[in-house]
Amino acid sequence: MTTFIKDSADVKDYTLNWAARLGDTDTISTSVWTATDGLTIDIDTNTDTTTTVWLSGGTRGRSYTAFNTIVSTEGRSWTLALTIAVQVVAA
């Protein structure tokens, strides 16, 4: 699991590339993002091989988890998690 850092005031996008798992012929059919309480999902989109979520909120000093579950056109299902650490980010 990868940890990303954001400021509580930031609205940031995070993209997952599923191409290696999908192989040459499979594509993403559905994508669902969920997040632990305190982290807000503003927008989520997907292409045939990637998923993107825009996250906001969080309390400085806390870490949150965002989960992405996809189902492929061939019926496969995977879930990946992102850890989001909320800290003061220097400009």
C-alpha positions, 0 to 999 in steps of 0.5 A: 500500500502506498502512502500519499501526503495531502494538506487538509485544504487540498483537493487532490487527484489520485490515479490507479493504473490497472493495465497490468492486471487487466492484460491485453483484452480486458477492460474496466467495467465498473469502478467504486471508490470508498473512503474512511470517515473524514476523507471526502470523495469529490469526483471519481472517473475511469477509463478502460484501464485507469481509475481516478479519484479526487479527495478533499478534507481530512484532519491534520495529523491523521491518516485515512484510507481510500479503497478502489474496487473494479470489476472488469468486462471479463468478470474479474474483481480487484481492490486496491487501497491508498493511504492518505496522510494529512499533514501541513504541506509546505508551499 
